[in-house]
Every structure is written in structure tokens, then in C-alpha cells.
Amino acid sequence: MFGSRQKNGNSGAPVMNRSAAGQRIRVWIFGLAALLIVLSASSLTFIAFLAWAEGDRQALEGDKSRFTGALQSYQKLIAVDQTGLAQWDTTFSALQRPVDRDFLENELIADLWDQFNLERTFIVGTDGNLIAQALQDNTRFPKEATATDPVIRQLAEQTRERFEARKRQSNSAFAEWYLPQSVLLEVSSSAYATIDGQPALLVAVPILPDYGRVRLTGDYPAVLVNAVHIDDVMIADLNDTLNYRDLRFHSGAPERMHPTNHLIWAADGSILGYFRWDHAKIGHQIWLMALPLIALITIVISLVAFAAAAKISRTSTKLEESERKNHYYAHHDALTGLPNRHHFADRLAYSIDGLPDQGFAIFACDLDRFKPVNDTFGHEAGDKVLRCVADRFERQFGKDAVVCRIGGDEFIVLLTEYQSLDELGHLAEKLKSAIADPIDIGGGESVKIGLSVGIATAPECGLDDKELIRMADMALYRAKESGRNAVEFAAPIYLSAHSDEKQLDLKPQSNL
């Protein structure tokens, strides 16, 4: 059995022993209050530290995002400068055969340098060969077909492919030769490469008509490519809006990783160089702001925690007793104080774990002639009978078994210690005789009831809870059928003998 039951008079209600550890509980409560204060202060400090780190991280991420945006805006600005001259009927016509070298040198290239400071210019034909190239306003025209630098050629091909793809997507009647500037900027391409021994940003746009007053003969468009070296001038232009401290560009791969490293990848997949700056750190300011707040919150928590601890200590005994009662009634029957079906299920599972080495037996018990007691004398008398029966069960088995009430007038017993089937039968007969003694229900009245018992043994009748309880219920059913107030053993042979009989109403207690 699990523990003992005490009776308060004849009520049969269990009485819980009050804990004598009130002082110890108060010590624990105030200790926990102190621990709460320490943990709160530590947590707030840790959160402030995380805010410090997170502030620095977000500031760094913001710096990186702004730098990426500035670099993209710079590329777009170059493309806008190029488009003003590349999307022009005159420029388009100058590249038709024969090429108008005078216009290209004195108008197009000169304007790119004079107006926009685009000092390195390449014009790539539809065949991928170089039409012209210039350094500032010094223009050179190759005397024969000259292949361009592979990076520039690849960038020009990419730009033409993007133009063709965009043209196919357009439903405009002018799509063949005209794109709005916003669309033309989307078609533009960019890449990084080493030009004239220096890292440079390359931006390419297609050369197209603007009003269409041109002869659309042969393949087009040619592509205008400008290279802007990554030098102090470009860095200053980028930093006009960023205002980063010590913004610099370093050629080649970095020797070590740094939070602000912004890698620049060449067209061939190698690292051309990287930008780096001294990023702003705002976490220190957050920390200085958080410290007074942490101190204030810690003081408030201390006052509240000790006030709550004082109140809890005054009610701790009641709470302890309430918890103990809840735990007790979760595993015991409220009327008789016997363990309930949940308790029995736990002990049965524990016993099954010991099979087949350690056998045990189950008594499925049902009171006979109990319903007339309720019908004749009322439920209060029935409750007295059930409490008396529970006492007799306990006196009969003592601590050698687990006696449980599983509902109504049904009881079940788990015996983990027995010698033989004869001993089980003898125990069942003694139990039946004890239950059969008259029971005083008050008012000078007494009643007599009987007991039917079905016995199943493990491992003979099964190795799992459902099978064992089913076998015990089958035996109990036979005891009821044989005239009640009887004892029957369950055996596999009985199960086969009743396999063709009507389905039994008595179900295995699989929900214990």
C-alpha cells in the first residue's frame, strides 16, 4: 500500500499531517527573494550588455547597408551620365559604317571627360571588337579589328543580352530602338576589374537612338563602357553622403577579417580589393544610459520581492497543505481514501516491468447486493458501506498488496507476494468472508453484502496491463454468472472456451 490512512471519527475522510518546517520554508522564501534580486540585477546587466553589443552590431549593419547603397547609387550616377550621351540619334548614327571618328573624339568622348570626369572610355562594337578607346580626351582608333580586354568584352556582351531580353518583354512599337531612361538604367551593367594597373569600376550602357531619326541597318547596339578608377577622388565622392571615418580602399584580399571589410570581387571571381572604415559604436552610450535604470529597477524589485516574501511566508503553511491535499486526492479515492485507478495503473506498470521473473496477481472485485442498499437506505448509507468495505480490504491485506477503488462498487487488488494458487484462493475466500459480515449503517440498521472475485496471475494470463485486466474481468464475470459471492480464476483456457459467446459488457480497465 502507498502510505496509511487516518480516520476522523467515522467520516472516513483522510486527514493530512501539517508540515513542521514553517521556519525552514520562510528561510527558503527569503533566500529565494534575495536570489531573485541578484538574478534580476544580473539579468538586467546582461541585457544591457546585449543591448550594447546589439547596438554596435546594428550600427555596423547599418553602416554596411548604407555603404552598399552608396556604391550602387554611384554606379547608377555613372550610368545616368553615360545615358545622356549614349541614348542619342547623333551618337547612334556616328557608329554606323563608316564610323564618324570626328564626332566620337570631339563630341562624345570629350563631353564624357569634360562634363562628367569619365576619363577612361571604351566603345565596343557588336562583334566584340574595339571601335575606340580614350584616356581623358586622348582618343585612339584601332587601324584594324582589335579584340577588347576580356572583361570589357564580357561586360559589353552582358549589356547587349540584357537589352535584347528587355526588348522582347516590351509591347511598345518603339521597343526595337527606344527604351525609357529608367529602363535603360536597368539594362546597364557593371563590374570591377584592373584597368591600366589600377582597380576600377566599369559601367556599360547600350548606345541607342532617342527619336529614331536614324538608319537601323546592321547589328546594334554598340556599347559604351567607362572605367572609373577606385582612387581618392572616387572615395571622396562616396564619402560625401556617408561621412565615414577613415574610409579607405585596399587592393588584394584582406590579411584578416574585419567587421567593416566590404569585399570587391573581380569579374573572374577573385578578390580585387576591399573597402574599410572605422565604424561608429553606439553601445557605450547605451551602457551609460542603462546603468542608472538598472540600479533603479533593482531597488524596486528588492522592495517588491521582500514584501512578497513576507506575505508568502505568512501563507506558506496553507499553500503547502493545499498542495499536499491536491497531490493526495490526485492518487486516492476521496470517499474511501484508497488509492485510485491512476495509482493502481502506476503500480501495475511497475510490476509488469518485473515480468516474467517476478510474478504477481490481480483481484478484480465487485460487491454483490450493493445496489439495493442505495435504493433502500439512500446514498449516505451506501457511502458508509463502501468505507467499511475499504477498511475490511485493508485489514485483510495489510501492506502486502495495493488495494484500490476504481469506481462505484468496484475494487481491484494487486498482490506482489504470494506462494501459490491455493494461497490466492484462500486469501480470496477470507476476503469474501470478511466482506460478508453485517455492516452497521446507523439508526439501528445493518446490511449484508457479498463479494465476487476474479483472479488473474502474471505472467500466466498475460504480459501487459490490458490483457491481465481483461483476464481478471473475465474471471469476475464468470463469478457473477455462477451465482455471485464466488471466486473464479482466469486462465487462457477460459478465454478460448468463451470465444464464441456473446460479447461481454464488462470491459477491461484499460483506462486505469
N, C-alpha and C positions, 0 to 999 in steps of 0.2 A: 504494500500500500504506500501511497505517497503522503507521508505525514499523518497526523492524527487529527480527529475532530473532537471539539469540546461542545457540550450541550449547555444551553442557557435554560434551565428549568426543563420543561417538556417541549419547548418550541422546536428544538432540533436545529435552530439557526446557528451557523458557525460564528464563533467569536474570535476576532483577530487579536493577537498579543501586540500591545503597543511597544514600539521600539524605545529602548532606554538610552539611545545615542543622540539625544537632542543637542547636547552641548557640542558633540563632535560634528553634528550637522551644521550648527552655527559657525563653527570654525571653518568648515568647508565652504559655507556660503560666503563668509567674508574673505576667505582666501581666494575664492573664485572671483569676487568683486575686485580684489587687488589685481588678480591675473587679467581680468577684463580691462582694467585701466592700463596695465602695462602693454597688453596686446593692442589696445586701441591706439595708444601713443605710438607704438612700434609700427602699426599698420598705417597710420596717418603719415608717419615719417617715410615709410616705404612708398606710399602712394605719391607723396611729394617728390621723392627721388625718381619714381617712374615718370611723374609729370615733367620733371627736369629733363630726363632722358628723352621722353616723348616730344617735349618742346624742341629740343635740339634736333631730333630726328625729323620732325615735321618741317622745321626751318630749313634743314638740309634738303628734304624732298621738294620743298617749295623753291629753293634756290635752283635745284636741278631742273625742275619743271619750267621755271622762268628762263633758264639758260637755253633749254631745248626750244622753247617758243621764240626766244630772241634769235637763235640761229636759223630757225625756219622763216621768221619774218625777214631776216637779212637775205636769205636765198630768194624769197618772193620779191623783195625790193629790187634785186638784180634782174630778175625775170621781167618785172614791170618796166625797168629802164630799157631792157633789150626789146621788149614788145613794141615800145613806141617807135622804134626804127625798123624792126623785123616785119611787123604787120603793116605793110605799105606797098601800094602798087608800084611805086618807083623802084624800091629795093627789089621787089619780086621780078620786075622786068629787067633790072640790071643784071640779074643772074641767068637770064635766058641767053642762048647762044646767038651771037658772040657776047661774052661777058663784058659789061661796061666797067672796065677797071678804073677809069677816072672817077666815076661816081662812088664805087666801093671805097677807093682810097681817100678821096677828098670830102665825101659826104658821110657815108655810113661809118667808116672806121674813125674818121676824125671826130665825128659827133660822139661816138661811144667813149672816146678818150677825153674830149674837151668838156662835154656836158656831164658825163657820169663817172669819169675817172676809171673806166674799164680799160686797163692798159694792155691786156693780153687777149687777142681776138683770133678766132679760127672760124672760117666758113667752109663747111663740109658739103660736097655735092651729093646727089642722090646715089652715085656709085661708090660713095665712101671715100673718095679721093679729096685731097685738099684743094680748094679753089683759091683761097688766100689766107694769109696769116699776118698778124701785125703785133708789134710791141710798141705801145703808145701809138704814135701816128706814123711809125715806120712800117710800111706795108710791103709785103713780098708776095709775088705771084709766081708759082712754080711754072717752069717752061714746059713741062710735060706732066703726065699723070703722076701724082705723088701720094703715096699712102700716108694717111694721118697716123698720129700716135694711137696705139690700140685702145687706150682708154677713151680718147676723144671720139674715135670711130664708133666704139661700142655705145657711147652716150648719144651720139647722133642717130644711130640705128634705133635705139630705145625710144628716142623722141619721135622719130617717124612712125614707129609702130604704135605709139600712144595716140598720135594724130589720126592714123588710119582707123584705129579702134573707135576713137571718139566720133569720127566722121560716119562710121557705119551705124552708130547709135542714134544719130541725129535724123530727124524727119524734115529738116529745113531744105528748101530748094537750093540754098546757098551753101549748104554744108560742105560741098566739094572744094570750095576755095575760101570760105569765111567762117571764122569762129569768133564769138564774143570774147573780149579780153579775159573775162573771168574764167571761161572755159579754156582759153589758150594758156592761162597760167597753170591750170590743172594738167595740161599736156606737157608743160615744160619738165625737164629732168635735171637732176643734179647729181654730182659725185665728187669724191675727193681723190686727188692724185698729186704726184710730184711733177710740177711743171717748171722747167728751167732751173732744176735743182732745188726748188722750194715747194713746201706743201701748199696746195691751192684748192680753192673751192671752184668747181666747174659747174656752170649753169648753161643749159641749152634750150633754145626755143626754135620752132619751125618758122621759116620765112614764108609769109603768105600775103596775098593781096588784101586790101582793105575795102575798096569799092568794086573790084573786079574788072576794071578797065584795062585788062591785060590779055595777052595771048596765052591760053592754057595749053601749051604744047609740051610734049615730052613728060618725063617723070618729074615729080616735085613732091614735097618741098625740099629745098636745101635747108641746112640747119646752121643757125648762128650759135657758136659756143664762146663764152667768155670765161677766162680764168682770173680769179681774184686771189692773190697770194695771202696766206694767213700770216700777216705781219702786224706790226704795232698799229698801223692805220686801221686795219680791219678790227683788231681787238678793241681799239678806242671807240670805233663805231658801235660795236656790240655793247660795250660797257656804258654807252651814253644813257641807255634806259635801265640797265641793271645796277650800275653803281656798286659792283663787287670790289672787295678789297684784294689787291694783288692778283688780278686776273691775268694769267699768262698761258701761252701755248708752248708745249714741249714736243719736239719731234721724237718719233720712235715709241716703242712700248714702254710703259712706266716700270721702273725697277721694283716698286712696291705699290700695293693698292692704297688708295687714299679716298676718304669719303667723297671728295669733290671731283675725282677723276672723271672727266667726260671724254670717253674714247672717240677718236675719229678713225673710221675704218676706210681703207682704200678700196677701190673697185675690185681688186683681186682678193679681198678678204683679209689682208694684212692690216696691222695697226699702223696708221700713218703718223699718229701723234695723239696728244690729249691736252685738253684744257684743264686748268686747275686754279682755284681761288681760295681765299681764306673766308670760309663761310661764317655767317653770323650764328652766335649761340645765345639763345634766349632763356635756356634752362636755369642759369644762375639767377636771373631776375625772378623767375617763378619760385625758386627755392627761398629767396629772401622774403617774398610775399607770403609764402606758405607757412613759414616758421611761427609768426605770431598767431596765425589761425590755428595751427596745431596745438599750441600752448593753451589757447582759449578753449578749444574743443575738449582737450584732455581734462581741464579743470571742470567743465560742465559734466563730462562723463563720470568723473570721480564723484561729484556730488550726487548725481543720479544713481550711480552704481551702489554707493554705500547706503543711500536712502532705501533703495530697492532691497538691498541685502538685509537691512534692519527689518523691513516689513516681511520679507520672505522667512526670516528666521523665526518670526512670531507665529507663522502659519505652517511651518515646515512639518510639524508633527501631524497635523491634519492631512496635509498633502501626502505624507508618507503612508499614513493609514489608508487613505483613499486609494492610493496606487496599489497597496498590498491587497486590498479588498478586490479591486478590479482584476488583478492578476489571479487571485484565488478563484473568483467566480468565472473567469475565462476557462478554467480547467476543472471546475466542480459544479455539481448539480446544486442549485440554490435551495431546493426543498430538503434533500436528504444529507447534503454535504459530501456525498460520494463523488469520486472522480466522474467526469462526463465522457462523452464519446470521443472528444478531441484528445483527452488524456489517455484514454484506452488505445486510440489509434497510435499515439506516440510509443506507448509501451509495447504494443503488438509489433510495430515495425522494428523496435529494438530486439525483441525476442526472435523475430524472423531472421534477423542478421546472424543469429547464432545457429541456425539450422545448417546442416542436419545433425551437427554434433550435440547440440543441447536442445532436447525436445521440450514441448510444453502442451498444455491442454486448454481448451476453451469451453466454458459452461454457458450456453445460451439459455436464459431462464425467463419464464413468463408466468405471472401469477394467475391462478385459477380462481374463479368466483369473485374476482375483484370488482367487476362492473356492477353487480347487484349492490355492493356496499355503497358505491357512489350514488346509484339510483335510489336506494332506500334511505340512507342516512345523510347524504349530501357530500359535497367535495371536501369539506373540512374534515369529516370522518375519514374520507379516502386518503387525505394527506397524512393523518395520524397513522393509518395503516402502512403507508409507504415508508414513513420514518421508522416505524417499528420494524418493518421488514429489513430496512437498511441496517439497523442495529444488529439484527439477528444474522444477517450475512457477514457482517464484520466480526461478530463474536465467533462465528463458525470457522472463518478462515484466518482471522488474526492478520499477521503481517506476511503470511505465506502466499498471498495472492493479491491481485488487483481486482477489486470489486467496483463495478461502475453501473450507474443507472443511465440508460441510453434513451429513456423517454417513456412516458406513460407508466405501465406496469411491467416494463421490460428491463431486465438486468443482465449483465454479462460479466463473466469472471475469467481472468487469465491466471492460470496456475503454472508457475515455472518450476515447481518442485513437487514431484510425485514419484512413486515407485512402480506402480503397475496399473492396469485397467481395473483390477479388483479394488485397488485403493481408491481410484477415481469413483467407481460405483459406490463404494462405502461412504465417501465424502458427500456424494450427491444425495444418498439416502438420509444421512444425518441432517443435511441441509433441508431436505424436504420435510423431515420430522420437526425440525425446529420451526419452520415457517408455519406448519400446521397447528401449532399451539394457539389457543384463543388469544385474541388481541383486544385489549380494553380500549374502547373509543369514547369513553366518558358517558355520564348520565346513567350509569348502571348497565350500559350495553356493552356487549363484546361480540366479535365476529370471528369466524374461522375461514381461512382461505387455504388454497393448495398451491402447489408449485410443480410446473412441468419443466424438465431439464433435458437439453440436447447437448451431448458431449462430442467434441471433435478433438483429435490429437494430431500433433505435428511431430514429425513430417509425414506420418502415415496418410493423413487426409489432405495433404496439400503443402505447398511451399510458399504460397503467397496469401496475403490477407483476404482477398476476395474469395478465394477458393475455400479457405479454412472457415470463414464466417458462413459461407453458403452451406458447407457441410454441417456445421453446428445448427443452422436454421432448419436444414432438412431433418436432422435428428429431432429437434424440438417439435417440428410439425408432426412427426410420427408419434411423439409422446402425447401430443394433443389428440391425435386421431385415435390412439389406443385407450382413450377414456380419461385423459388428463391425470394430473397428480402422479406422473410417471417419469421414469428416467430412460433415455434411449442413447445409444452410442452411434456415432456416424462412422461409416466405413465405405470405401469405394464400391463394395458390392451393393449397398443400398442405392447408390446413385444409379447403377445400371438397372437395378430392379424397378426403379421408378421412372425410367427414361421415357416410357410410353404413357405415363399417367398424365392427368390434367396438370397444366402449368400451375405451380404453387403460387398462392398470393403472398406468402411470406418471403420477402426479398432479402438477399444478403445485405448485411450492414456495411456496404462499401463506402458509405458517406461518413463513417465514424471519424 
